[in-house]
Amino acid sequence: MLGRVSEVASDLHDMNPTAEESYRRLRSWIYEERDGGLSRAHKELVMVVMNMAVANKEGALTHLKHGLNHGLTVTEVREALSLGFLFLGVIGYLRVGQALWQACAENESASSGG
C-alpha cells in the first residue's frame, strides 16, 4: 500500500466497489518506479503543482510533505512555485503557493536545526 489514501477511496467503495478498485490500481501504477520515469519526489511535485493550480491547499501541502520526504529539494520547489506564480498570477499564487513556500521554508529550517 502507498500510505494513506484519501476518503475518496471509501466513498468510491460505498458508491461502486469496482471504481474503488480501479482507483487504487491506477494510484499504485502511477507511483510505481520505472526506468526512465519520474522519481517519487518528482511525481509528488507534479501533484503539488496540479493542486496549486486548482487551489487545493490541503492536497498541495500533503504532496509537498511527501515530496520532501522522498528527496525533493528546496530548489526544485522554488522553481515549481515560480512557474506556478508565472502561470497563475499573484492572486492565483496567493491562494496556495504562498502557504506552500512557507511550509517548505519551515521544513528546511527544521531540517537544518534552525
C-alpha positions as a Python dict, from the first residue, in 0.01 Angstrom:
ca = {
    (1, 'M'): (0, 0, 0),
    (2, 'L'): (116, 352, -70),
    (3, 'G'): (17, 502, 261),
    (4, 'R'): (-292, 699, 342),
    (5, 'V'): (-547, 719, 66),
    (6, 'S'): (-796, 999, 93),
    (7, 'E'): (-1156, 944, 186),
    (8, 'V'): (-1235, 924, -183),
    (9, 'A'): (-1149, 553, -174),
    (10, 'S'): (-1402, 470, 97),
    (11, 'D'): (-1664, 688, -72),
    (12, 'L'): (-1595, 515, -403),
    (13, 'H'): (-1625, 177, -234),
    (14, 'D'): (-1966, 270, -95),
    (15, 'M'): (-2076, 401, -433),
    (16, 'N'): (-1911, 142, -657),
    (17, 'P'): (-1654, -118, -538),
    (18, 'T'): (-1527, -160, -894),
    (19, 'A'): (-1450, 213, -915),
    (20, 'E'): (-1263, 198, -585),
    (21, 'E'): (-1054, -97, -702),
    (22, 'S'): (-974, 84, -1027),
    (23, 'Y'): (-875, 398, -836),
    (24, 'R'): (-638, 204, -611),
    (25, 'R'): (-484, 15, -905),
    (26, 'L'): (-430, 337, -1101),
    (27, 'R'): (-278, 507, -798),
    (28, 'S'): (-41, 213, -746),
    (29, 'W'): (61, 222, -1112),
    (30, 'I'): (120, 599, -1101),
    (31, 'Y'): (352, 579, -802),
    (32, 'E'): (543, 274, -926),
    (33, 'E'): (908, 343, -1009),
    (34, 'R'): (1006, 278, -1372),
    (35, 'D'): (1330, 305, -1564),
    (36, 'G'): (1336, 643, -1732),
    (37, 'G'): (1026, 759, -1543),
    (38, 'L'): (970, 1027, -1286),
    (39, 'S'): (1107, 969, -939),
    (40, 'R'): (862, 956, -649),
    (41, 'A'): (977, 1303, -544),
    (42, 'H'): (902, 1445, -889),
    (43, 'K'): (564, 1272, -908),
    (44, 'E'): (479, 1441, -579),
    (45, 'L'): (599, 1774, -721),
    (46, 'V'): (364, 1734, -1018),
    (47, 'M'): (82, 1668, -770),
    (48, 'V'): (182, 1980, -572),
    (49, 'V'): (164, 2197, -883),
    (50, 'M'): (-167, 2050, -1002),
    (51, 'N'): (-321, 2100, -657),
    (52, 'M'): (-188, 2458, -651),
    (53, 'A'): (-343, 2522, -993),
    (54, 'V'): (-689, 2419, -869),
    (55, 'A'): (-641, 2597, -532),
    (56, 'N'): (-646, 2275, -326),
    (57, 'K'): (-425, 2390, -39),
    (58, 'E'): (-463, 2076, 174),
    (59, 'G'): (-377, 1846, -116),
    (60, 'A'): (-82, 2060, -222),
    (61, 'L'): (61, 2067, 131),
    (62, 'T'): (17, 1690, 167),
    (63, 'H'): (202, 1621, -157),
    (64, 'L'): (472, 1875, -68),
    (65, 'K'): (535, 1686, 256),
    (66, 'H'): (554, 1355, 68),
    (67, 'G'): (783, 1506, -194),
    (68, 'L'): (1024, 1646, 64),
    (69, 'N'): (1023, 1310, 243),
    (70, 'H'): (1118, 1143, -88),
    (71, 'G'): (1408, 1377, -165),
    (72, 'L'): (1251, 1679, -331),
    (73, 'T'): (1485, 1974, -292),
    (74, 'V'): (1403, 2329, -189),
    (75, 'T'): (1544, 2447, -522),
    (76, 'E'): (1301, 2220, -711),
    (77, 'V'): (1010, 2351, -504),
    (78, 'R'): (1127, 2710, -558),
    (79, 'E'): (1136, 2660, -936),
    (80, 'A'): (795, 2488, -947),
    (81, 'L'): (632, 2757, -733),
    (82, 'S'): (787, 3026, -951),
    (83, 'L'): (636, 2859, -1256),
    (84, 'G'): (304, 2849, -1072),
    (85, 'F'): (334, 3220, -999),
    (86, 'L'): (409, 3292, -1365),
    (87, 'F'): (110, 3087, -1478),
    (88, 'L'): (-144, 3175, -1206),
    (89, 'G'): (-53, 3536, -1139),
    (90, 'V'): (-41, 3700, -799),
    (91, 'I'): (-396, 3619, -688),
    (92, 'G'): (-383, 3259, -808),
    (93, 'Y'): (-45, 3207, -645),
    (94, 'L'): (-158, 3354, -314),
    (95, 'R'): (-444, 3103, -286),
    (96, 'V'): (-198, 2818, -225),
    (97, 'G'): (155, 2896, -339),
    (98, 'Q'): (248, 3122, -51),
    (99, 'A'): (144, 2857, 205),
    (100, 'L'): (350, 2601, 14),
    (101, 'W'): (660, 2818, 19),
    (102, 'Q'): (616, 2889, 391),
    (103, 'A'): (579, 2516, 463),
    (104, 'C'): (888, 2441, 256),
    (105, 'A'): (1088, 2708, 440),
    (106, 'E'): (968, 2575, 777),
    (107, 'N'): (1070, 2223, 675),
    (108, 'E'): (1414, 2346, 567),
    (109, 'S'): (1459, 2538, 891),
    (110, 'A'): (1358, 2235, 1099),
    (111, 'S'): (1590, 2009, 898),
    (112, 'S'): (1887, 2240, 948),
    (113, 'G'): (1813, 2275, 1318),
    (114, 'G'): (1747, 2646, 1295),
}
